[in-house]
Amino acid sequence: MIKKILKIIIIILLIFLILNTIKEIYEEQSIRTKKYSEEKVVKEISIKENNSIKENVNLHLIEEEYKGYDVTAKLKIPKLDIDTYVLSNFSKDALEVCVTKFWGPNPNESGNFCIAGHNYITKNMFSKLYTLEEGDEITLTDNRNGEVKYSVYDVFKVVPSDTEVLNQETNSSREITLITCTNYSKQRVIVKAREII
């Protein structure tokens, strides 16, 4: 009889130990799962916050004003040693200071961003624009979209009344058009470039 009772007690203890071990394994697994879920949620929130910050905060890569004029972008053409601001608003006075936005969307957005400048022999003007060739690189930087590199794909001349170069049909790609006078203002030198992808 005592043997039988001892067997029952040992079986009960074994069952208790097994159940207790199973319970501990289950609790440990639950804690790991909960911790993983919390880390995943924190990571997702962090990614969303970073993306939101990138979308909503200006990068502030360039100055916003130059000689009293609002700046929309910075233009670099290494081949011509040009490193200049692009003023926001086209006017006769602004053109005497620097190249300016002439037509199109904001810089580095889909469409044809057109920049006009005099052909004066200064570092911030377009005196040697006609020497650019297919494949030459142009960089445009702004505080909203950052830095975008473009490659020249066409250089030609038009008469001043030809406004086709301002066309915004770009199949949603980003393009820039540089414009300056030549031949005593009887023609315009046009440089077309598209984003390097």
N, C-alpha and C positions, 0 to 999 in steps of 0.2 A: 504494500500500500504506500509506504514512504517512497519507494522507488518510483511509483506511478506519479505521486505528487511532485517529486523532484523533476521528472521528465516534463511534466506540464509546466512547471515554473521555468525550466530551461527553454522550452519551446516559446513560452510567453516572452521571456527576455530576448530571445533571438528575433522574434517577430517585432518586438519593441525596438531593438537595435536596427533592424532592417528598415522599419518605417521611419525611424528618426534619421537615418542616413539618407533615405529618399527625400525626406522633408528638407534637410540641409542642402542637398544638391539642387532641389527645386528652388529654394530661396536664393541660393547663390546665382543660379541661372536667371532668376527674375531680376535680381539686382544688376547683373551684367546687361540684360536686355534694356532695363530702365535707363541705365547709365549711357548705353549706346544711343538710345532714342533721344535723350537729353542733349548729348553731344551733337547728334545729327541736326536737331532743331536749332541749337546755338550756331552751328556752322551755316545752316541755310539762312538764318537771320543775318549773320555776318556778311554772307555773300550778297543778300538783297540790299543791305545797308550800303555796302561798297558800291554796288551797281547804281543805287540811287544817288549816292554822293557823286559818282562819275557823271551821271546824267544832269544833275542839278547845280553843280558847282563849277564855275569858270576855272579853267586851268591856269590862267594868268601867266602865259608864256611870253606875252609881248606887252609893251606899253600901250596905254589906251589913249594917249594924246601925244602929238608931235607938233611943236611950234604953234600951239593954240588950236590945232585941228584934231577932230576925232579920228582915231586909227581903227581900221577894221581887220588888218592883217599885216604880216611881214613877208616880203618877197625876196627870195634869194635866187640869183642866177649865177652860179659859179663861173661859167665860161666868160661872162661879161664883167665879173667882179662886182656884181650888183647885190647889195644887201640893204634894202630900203623898206620903209613903211608904205602901206597902201592906205591912203586917207579914205574915210567913209563916204564923204559927200563930194560929188563932182561939181566943181565950179571953176571959173577962170582963175580966181585967186588961189584956190587950192592947187591947181595944176602948176602954178609958179613955184610952189613949195616942194611938191613930191608927186609921185604917181598916185592916181585915185581910182576907186571903184567907178566904173562907167555904167555897167548894166549887169543884171542877173541876180542870182540868189546870194545868200550870205556866203562868205568864203568857205571852201571845203565842204560844200553841200552839193547834192545832186543838181545838175544843171551846168550852165556855161557862165562862169564868173569872169566878167570882162574888166580889164584894167587898162586905163589910158594914161599916157604920159608924153611929155614933150620930148623931142630928140636933142635936148640940150646936152652939152658935153660935161656932165657932172655925174657923180657916182650914184645918184638916186633918180636918174632919168634914163631914157631909152635911146641914146644916141647910136648905139651899135646893135640895136635889136635885129637889124637885117642880116647880121652875121650868124645868127642861130641856125642850126641845122637839125634835121630829123635825128632824134635820139638824144639831143642835149637835155640835160636835167634842169628842172625848175622846182623850187620848194616854196610852198605857201603855208604859213603858220598863223593860226588864230587862237583866241582864248576859249572857243567853244568846242572845236573839233580837233585841236592840236596841230601837228605837223603832217602834211601830205606832200608826197613827191609826185611830180608830173614829168612826162616825157614829151618833147616836141614831136609832133607828127606832120606839121605842115607850116611853111613860111611862104607868103605871097603878098602881092600888092592889090589894092582895090581903089576905086574912086571914092571920095567922101560920101557920095549918096548911096553907096552899096552897104546896106545894113544887114545883109544876110549873115555876116560874121557874128551878129549878136543873137542869132537863133538859139533857143533854149531846148531844142530837140536833141537830147543826148542819150536816149534810152536809159534814163535814170543813172547814168555814170557821171563822174565828176570831171569837168573840163575847165580849162582857163584859156582866155583869149587876151593876148597883149596887143595893144594898138598904139601906133605913133605916126606922126606925119613924115612925109618924104617929098622930094621933088617940089620944094617950095609950097607945101600944103596942097598940091594938086592930087596927091595920092596918099594912101595910108599903108604902112607896113603892118601886116597881120601875122602873128605867131599863134598857132593853135597847139595846145598840149592837153593830154589826158592823163588821168591818174595812173601811176604805176601800181599794178596789183600783183 
